Amino acid sequence: MSDIEERLARLRPRPAPEEILRRAQGGATARRTLGWKEIPMTIAASALMALLVTVMWPQDPAKDKPAPAATQDDWMDGDMTKAEVDRIVGREAGHPPTLQKWLHELGSDDPTTRDAAQRELEKVLDLAIHDLREMKDAPDAEVRARVEKLIEAYGRRPKLAPAVARARKEGKPPAEWTSLFKRPFSGEIDWPKHLAAALDGDATAMGDVRAVGWHCAGALADAAQAGSAERRLAGRLLLREICAPLFEKRTRVTIDARPDNDAYGTSAYSFLFASQDADVHNNMVDLVYNGCGTLHFNPYGGAKNRIASLGEVDYAGVREAPEKGWLKDCVRPKQGHVYVFEGALATSVAMKKFAVKFVVVEVAAERVTIEWTPLGEMPKAPRMAGGGRAGTMGQCGGAHGER
């Protein structure tokens, strides 16, 4: 008998013993009928037993309460089950072989193919994580190393809920979304239906959502939460894609207007050192807010920095330095405007360039507040030879324009 047959046999009803059958049929061993004097004692004994059970094994008052409704944070940022992933993957035509192809290519003999597969899997970690966990003990060392990195990346994913909340607050209104389309369009769109179509995999609707970007994240989250389980899972993947610019961290800095030619203090800032402390940056600063009302960005000898003013653009959408529009010495900050700073760091080997973007949050005669984000990897901050410091720039002769 096989193991399965044995288990089934245990579940089959067995014939009752003859003694029990005789009792049921009222035979010689049948149960005695209680007398009228014994009934009250029997009832009392049953009540006492019920009380003891209640005291010794109290019931959990929350046991029978309904489970709380899932919040947006739950479905957006909680782990998907494998069954849920299988449902959405199986629904998308052609997706399973693509996913399996990328997983297989992690062990390719071609380094370019391995790198490309890893990048693609980073975009769909919500779908791939269960397969990746099953591959963590793969015999190929190259595959194990890449799988480990992908699993670590999954654990470090930023939360979607805060990004969606920020999009609701800072995003463009629906009336302006069609102006962001990448395709010719005129007329009006029923956005609830259009977003639902995107969640169902409609190529045109998905293209429009990607074009609008994080501005429609709040509406997309609402459409996903109100829909089926498949739509919620599809919404999670699409939200993670369009909200990517909102995951970047911003550093806020207030630079005070410089009143004299003394030490910089809080009137200067270094992106490279991420500091206003002279003991840290040794006057190798990138911005000085001089009394002239402009931000000077080449304040010490040998600096070869430049700034481009992009105007009132989508800060999150700025992903790289522009090709033109560069200033060489100073810029007059304007509230709400976005700028790109490009620095050049001379080393003993070569000139290393780095870039940051910043937005002017507040500007006044006495101070300017900015928020900045690196555009790519920042080089290691240098040290002054012999522990010395760079010189400080002097005050300008008066107000002047940008240059």
N, C-alpha and C positions, 0 to 999 in steps of 0.2 A: 504494500500500500504506500502510495506517495505521501509526501508531507502535506500537500493540499488536501488529498482524500482523507487523511487522518484527521485534519482540522475540521473538515465538513462532517465527519462521522461523530465527532464530539458534540456538534451542534444539533444532531438529529435527536428527536424525543426517544426516551428509553421506556420499556414496559414497566408499569408499577409493580412493586412487590405484592404477593398474594395477600399478606396481612392487611395492607392498606386497602386493597380491593374489598376484602370482607367487611372492613369497617364502613366503607362507603355504601355497601349493600345492606347494612344493618344486621350483620352476623353476630356471633357470640361475643366478639370483642368490640361490638359497637360502643360508641361514646355514651356515657350515662347522662340522663337529663337532670339538671339542677333542681333542687327543692326550693320552695318559695322563701325559706329562711336564709338560703345561701346567696340569693341574688344581690341583696344590698352589699354584702361583703365583697362580692366579685366586682361590683361597680366601683367601690371605694378603692380596691386594689388597682384597678385599671387607671383611675384618676391619679393615684399616687405615682404609678409608673410613668404616666405622661408628664407629670410635673418634674420628676427626676430627669427625664430625657431633655426637657426644655432647659433646665438649669445647667446640666452637665454639657450639653451640646447646643449652645445658643445659635440661632440662625443669623446669618449675615444679612443685615437690613438692606444692604446695597445689591444683594445677589439678584433680586428680581427686577431691579430698576433697569430701564432701557439704556443702552450705551449712548453717550453723548454724540451729537451729530459731528461729522468730520469738518474741521475748519479748513480754511485755505492753506494754513501752514502745514496741516497734516498731509494733504494730497500733493502739495507742491514740494515739500522738503522731506517727507518721510520716505523710508525705503520701499520700493516696489517689491511685491512678491514675484516669484518666478512665474506663477500662474498668470498674473496680470501682464507680465512682460510677454509671455508666450501669446497671449490674446492679441496684443497690439502688433507684435511682430508678424504673427500669422495673417493679420488683416492687410498689411501693406504688401501689395504685389511686388515680388522681386526683392524684398528686403532681406529675408533670411539668407539667401545665397550670398548677398553682398556682405552681410555681417560675418558669415562663416569664412568668406574669402579674406576679409581683413584679419580675422583671428589666425587663419592659416598662414598669412603672409608675415606674421610676426617672426616666423622662423625661416624666412626666405634667405637664400644665399646672397641676394643682392641687398646691400645696405640701404640703397635708395628706396627699394620696395618696402623694407622693414620700417623705415622712418615714415613713409607715406601711410602705411597701415596703422601705425601708432597714432599719427595725427588724426586719422579718420575715427579711430576708436575713442579718442579723447572727446569727440563731439557727441558720441552716443553711449556714454558710460552708463546711463540709466538702463539701457537695453543690454549692454554687454557685460555688466558686472557679475552676473551669475556664471556666465561662461568663463570669465577671467578667473574667478575664484576656483573653478574646477581645474584651471590650467596652471595654478601656482606651483604645483609639483611636477611640471613637465620635465622630461628628461633632458631637453635642450637648454643649456645654460643661458643662451641668448634670449630664448622665449621667456624663461623664468624671470630674468632681469627686467624685461620690458613689461611683463604682466605685473610684477611688483610695483613698478612705477605707475602703471595705470590704476591699480587698486589704491595706491596712496593718493593719486590725484582725485579719485572718487571720494575719498574721505575728506579731502581738503576743499571740496566744492563749496562755493559761497551759497548762502541761503537765498532762495528766490523771493520769499515773502517780503523782506525789507526792500528789495529792488522794485517789486511791483508797487509797494506803498509809495516809494519815491517817484515812480513813473506817474502814478495818479496825481501827485502833487506838482510835478515839474514838467510833465509832458505836454505836447501841443494838443489843442482841442480837436475833436473829430472833424470839424469843419475844414481843418487844414491838412488832414491826412492825405487826401488825394493829390495834393501838390507835391508829395514826396514819392509818388509812383514812378517806377522806372519804365512804364509803358504809356503810350498815348491814351488819354482818357478824358472824357467830358461827360458831365451829367452828375447824378447822385448815386450813392451806394447805400443799400440797406446793410449797415455794418453788423448787426447781430447775425443776420443770415450769412454775410460774407465771412465773418469770423468762424461761424459753425462749419462752413464749407472748407475753410483752411484746416480746421481740426479733423475733418473727414478726409483730408489728403488731396483736395482739389489744387492742382498745380498753379493755376492763375491766382487763386485766393492766397495760397501760401507765398507766392512771389510778392503779392501786394503787402502782406503782413511783414515780410522781411524788409521791404522797401520803407514802410512806415517805421519799422523798428520798435524800440522800447516805448515810444509814445503811446502805442496801443496796448501795452502790456496789461493795464488794469482791465480794459474791456475784454481782452482775450482770456484773462484769468476768470472773469465772471462767466463768460460763455463756456469755458471748460468745466468749471465747477457745477454749473447748472445742467451739464450734459451727462452722457453715459460714462461708464468707467473708461471705455476706449478713448473718448474725447478728453477726459481728464489726463490720461497718460500722454496722449498726443500733445495736449496743451503744455504739459510739463516740459517736454522736449523742445517745443517751439519757443516757450518762454525763456528757457535757458540759452537759446541761440540769440534771440533778439535783445535780451537783457545783458548780454556780455559787456557792453560798454559801461553799464551801471555798477559792475562789480569792482571796477578799478577804485583804488583808494585815493583820496585827496588829502593833502597836507595844507592846513590853513596857517597863514603867517601874516602878522601885522607889522608893517615897516613904518616907523615913525619918521617924520620929516626931520632932516638934519639941520640943527640950528646954527652950527658953527663948524670950524675946521678941526675940532677935537676928535677923539676916538669915535669910531662909528657907533658903537653901542647897538641899540635896536633900530638904527637907521639903515642897516645893510643886512643882506641875507645871502647865504651861499647855498645853491641847489646841490652842489657837489658834496658838501659837508652836511647838508640839511641842518644848518645851525646859524644863529646870530651871535654866537659866543666867539669872541676874538681869540680865546685860548684854544678853540677848536679849529677855526678857519684861518687864523693868522693873517687876516685881512685879504685873503684870496677869495673875495666875495664876488657874486654875480650880479647883484642888484644894490644900488644905493639911491635912496630917495632924497635928493638934494633940495636945497632951498629954492631952486629954480622951478620946482613942480614937476620935474621929469624923473624917470627911473633911468639911471646910467648903468650900463651893463658891461663896460670895459674900464673898470675903475683902477686897474693897476697895470704896470708895465708888462708887456708881453701877452696880455689877454687878447684873444682873437674870437670874441663872442659876437653874436648877432641875434636880432629879434624880428619876427614877422608879426604884424597885426592882422588878425583874421576877421575882426569885427564881431558883431553879435551872431555867432554861429552856434550850432549844437556842440557843446563841449565834449559830450560823450562820443560824438561822431568823429572827432579829430584823432586820427590814428597815426599820422606821420607828418613830418615837416613839409611845408609847401615848397614849390620850386622857385617862387619869386615873391617880391614884396618885402625884402629884408632891409632893416635899418642897421646902421653900423656903430651907433654911439649911444643914443638915448631915445626913449619913447615916453609920450605923455599918456598916462594910464586913464582909461575911460571905463566907467562902471558898466559891467555886463559884457565887456568885450573880452575876447579870447586871444591869447598870444602864444607863439611858439618861440622858445629860447633855445638856441643851439650854441653849445659851448665847445671849445677846443682845448684839450689838455695835452701839453707837450711833455713827452717822456723821453728817456734816453734812447728809445728804440724808434718811436714814431709819434705822430700827432693823433691822439684819440679824440673822436668827436662824440658828443652825447647831446640829447635833446630832451626838453621837458615842455609841457604845455601848462599854461596857467590862465585863470579867469580872474578878473578884477571884481571882487565881491562888493567892496566899498571903497570910495575914494574921497578924500577931503584934503584941504591945504595942510593939515597937521599929520595925516597918516593915510596909508593905503593898505587895504587888506586883500590878499590874494589866496587862491587855492590852486595847488599845482600837483601834477602827476607826471612821472617819468614816461617818456616815449621810448620804450626799450630798456635795455640793461644799462645801468649807470656804472662808470668805471670806478675803480678804487681811488679814494681821495688821496692826494699826495701829501708829503710832509716837507716842510721847509728845511733846507740844508742848514745844519748847525743850530736848529731850533729858532731861527730868526723869523721875522714877519715882513710881509710886503708893505709898501708904503700906502698911505691913504690919499685919496684925491682931494683937491681943494674945492671950495664953493664956486659956483658959477657967478659971473658978473651980474646976472639978473635973469629975468624970465626969457626963455627962448623956445623955439619950436623943436620938433623932432628932427633927428638926423641920423 
